[in-house]
Amino acid sequence: MRRALVAACVLAVAGCGSNGVPATTPEVTSVPPSINKRYVAQAEKDGAKSVTLLVSVKAGQQEAVEQALRELGAAVEAQDPRIGYVKAEVPIGKVDAVPNLPGVSKVDVDEPINNRLPEP
């Protein structure tokens, strides 16, 4: 048990620079996998001008996120600051920008679930 703890500590320190801070900072370079790109592409192909996104908001950032969404041309359909939730209809061309908005922690497409009844 002690060896495992020591090994974990060594690995944690090895990933840090000389001042104890991680040597590299991860950057957001693409749309997170939570956004179903296939669904968005199909919606655009079908002629839709927008898609509904469910946005998880960091504590204290609700109003700022809602304002940023509106600036992208989105219509806020529902929100609940108690749980950090915004549902917005976002223009398809602006979907990729939503995950990178300050205060946004997660984004998902509000898409229908295709559940078939089990066959006997």
C-alpha positions in Angstrom: 0.0 0.0 0.0 2.8 2.4 0.9 4.6 1.7 -2.4 1.5 2.5 -4.3 1.2 5.8 -2.5 4.8 6.7 -3.1 4.5 5.8 -6.8 1.4 8.0 -7.1 3.3 10.9 -5.5 6.3 10.5 -7.8 4.1 10.4 -10.9 2.2 13.5 -9.7 5.5 15.4 -9.1 7.0 14.2 -12.4 4.2 15.9 -14.3 5.0 19.3 -12.7 7.5 21.9 -13.5 10.1 23.1 -11.0 7.6 25.2 -9.1 5.0 22.5 -8.6 2.7 23.7 -11.3 1.9 21.4 -14.2 4.4 21.8 -17.0 1.8 22.4 -19.6 -1.7 23.8 -19.5 -4.3 22.1 -21.6 -6.0 24.3 -24.2 -9.4 23.9 -25.8 -8.6 23.3 -29.4 -11.7 21.7 -30.7 -15.4 21.2 -29.9 -15.7 18.9 -26.9 -17.1 15.4 -27.7 -20.3 16.2 -25.7 -21.6 18.1 -28.8 -22.9 15.6 -31.2 -21.3 16.9 -34.4 -23.2 14.3 -36.5 -26.5 15.5 -35.2 -25.6 19.2 -35.9 -24.4 18.3 -39.4 -27.6 16.4 -40.1 -29.7 19.2 -38.8 -27.9 21.6 -41.1 -28.2 19.3 -44.1 -32.0 19.0 -43.4 -32.2 22.8 -43.6 -32.4 23.7 -39.9 -31.0 27.1 -39.1 -30.4 26.4 -35.4 -30.2 23.6 -32.8 -31.2 23.5 -29.2 -28.2 23.2 -26.8 -28.2 22.4 -23.1 -25.5 24.4 -21.4 -24.1 23.7 -17.9 -22.9 27.0 -16.3 -20.3 27.5 -13.6 -21.5 28.9 -10.3 -22.0 32.7 -10.4 -21.8 32.9 -14.2 -25.4 32.5 -15.2 -26.2 36.0 -16.4 -22.8 36.3 -18.2 -23.4 33.1 -20.1 -26.9 34.0 -21.1 -25.7 37.4 -22.4 -22.9 35.7 -24.3 -25.4 33.3 -25.9 -27.7 36.2 -26.9 -24.7 38.0 -28.5 -24.1 34.8 -30.6 -27.7 35.2 -31.8 -29.1 32.4 -29.6 -32.6 32.5 -28.0 -32.6 31.5 -24.4 -35.6 29.2 -24.0 -35.2 28.1 -20.3 -32.8 28.6 -17.5 -32.3 27.7 -13.8 -29.6 29.5 -12.0 -30.0 27.2 -8.9 -28.5 24.3 -10.8 -26.5 26.3 -13.5 -28.6 25.3 -16.5 -29.5 27.2 -19.7 -31.4 25.8 -22.7 -30.9 27.9 -25.8 -31.7 27.7 -29.5 -28.3 28.5 -31.1 -27.7 29.2 -34.8 -25.9 26.3 -36.4 -22.9 28.4 -37.4 -22.3 29.4 -33.8 -22.5 26.0 -32.1 -18.8 25.5 -32.1 -18.3 28.8 -30.1 -20.6 27.9 -27.2 -18.2 25.5 -25.3 -15.5 28.2 -25.3 -17.7 30.9 -23.8 -16.4 32.1 -20.3 -18.5 30.4 -17.6 -19.6 27.4 -19.6 -18.6 24.0 -18.1 -20.4 21.6 -20.5 -22.6 21.7 -23.6 -24.8 19.0 -25.1 -27.2 18.9 -28.0 -30.9 18.5 -26.9 -31.6 15.7 -29.4 -34.4 13.2 -29.4 -33.6 9.8 -27.9 -34.4 6.9 -30.1 -35.6 4.2 -27.8 -37.3 1.3 -29.4 -39.6 -1.0 -27.4 -38.0 -4.4 -26.8 -39.4 -7.1 -29.0 -40.5 -10.4 -27.4 
